[in-house]
Amino acid sequence: MDAHSDVDGLVTLASAHDFPTTLDRLTDAMTARHATVFAVIDHAAGADAAGLALRPTTVVVFGDPRAGTPLMQARQTAGIDLPLKILVWRDEAGAVWLSYNDPAWIARRHGVVPDALPSVARMAEALAAFTSAAAG
């Protein structure tokens, strides 16, 4: 499973599993690594409640203050992009994907040199581990 980025700062990885399995594997991986899941937002359910159709599309919002706080200490505006989130979605062909914002992109967006903060690399490692566990 190779990750790719077609949009600046967005990393997308194909899943080998169906949507519910991918989502379960993602949250299980987060729990196993002691990440705090703050919210699970089911966009398709919201669309359905409004009388609209949307393929399965869920955002998992999670974090660890030990990783995110140093970035916000360097530039408080980074708080608009934190906590981190991963989008699990099914495309029109039925393939399931995971997408997230690259923490180095988030740091650069807010004027912080990513290499100056070890927490940025730790966030990237966690995102890669979570999405690989969910997709593989």
N, C-alpha and C positions, 0 to 999 in steps of 0.2 A: 504494500500500500504506500504509494508515494504521495506526499503532500505537495500541493502546488498553490501558486498565488496568481490569480488573473487580475485581481484588484489590489491596488497599493495597500499593503499592510494586512491583507486578508489571507489567511492560510486555510486551505480546504483539503480534506482527506476523504477518500472513498471508504465506505464501510463494506465489509463482506457479509453483513448481517441485515436482517429486516429492521424496520424503524423501531419497534418496541424493544427488540433485543439490543440494538445499538444504544438506545437511551438507557436501558437498565445496566448495561455493561459500563457506560460512562459514569453513572452515579455510583455504581459499585466501586469503580476504580477511585473515585474521589473519596468515598468513605474509607476505603482501605488505606489511603494516604493521609487521612485525617484532615482533608480540606473541609471547610464549612460550606454547605450548600445553603445559600440564602433564599433562593427562589427557583421554581421551575415554572416557566411561563409557556403555556400551551396556546400558541397563536391560532392554531386550527380550531380549537374549542371556542376561542373568542370570536373568530370569524363566524363559526356556526351559530353562536348565540345572537349574532347580528344579522343572521339570514344570508351569510356569504359563504362561499366554498373556498377552502384552502387545503392543499395537500398537507400531510403531517409536517409541522414546523414548530419545534420547541427550543426554547432558550433555557439553559441551565446557568444560573448566576452563582458564582462561588468565589471563595478567596481564603486568604490567610493574612491577617494584619502584619505578620512578620515580613511578608514579601511586598505587599502593596504600600505600606506606610512609608518606607524609605523613598519610594518614587514620589509620593505626595509631599514628603518633607522637602524634596528637591524642587518640586513645582506643584503647588496645591491644585492647579487646574487639571492635573492628571486624574483627580478624583471623578471627573466626568466620565472617564473610561474604566474606572474601577468601581466595584470589584470586577474581576474577569468574568467572561461569559463564553459559552460554547453553544453554537447553534447546531441542532440536529435536524436535518430536513430531507424530504424525499422529493426527487425531481419528477418531471412529467413522464419519464421512461421507467420509473419505479426504483431507480438507484437511490441509495441512502448515502448522505454526506455529513461530515462534521466540519464546521467552519469557526474560526476564531481570529481575533485581532492579534497580530504578532506584538509581544510586549516591547520589542526594540522599536517597532513603528510607533507604539504609544509613547514611549520615552522621547523619540525624536519629534513627534507631533507637539510635545509640550516643551521642547527646547532643552531636553536633558540628553547628554551623551550616554547611550545605553551601556557602554563599557565602563562608565564611571560608577555604576550601581550594580553590584553582584546580584541584587534581588531581581533585576531584569532578566538575567540569565536563568535564575532559579524559576521564575515564572514561566519562561519559555520551555524549560525542561519539564515542568509539571504539565503544561498544556500538551506537549508532545506525548508525554507518558499517558495522560488521560485519554487522548484521542486515539493513540495506538492501541491501548487496551480495549477501547470501545469498538474500534474498527476491525481489529485483527481476528 
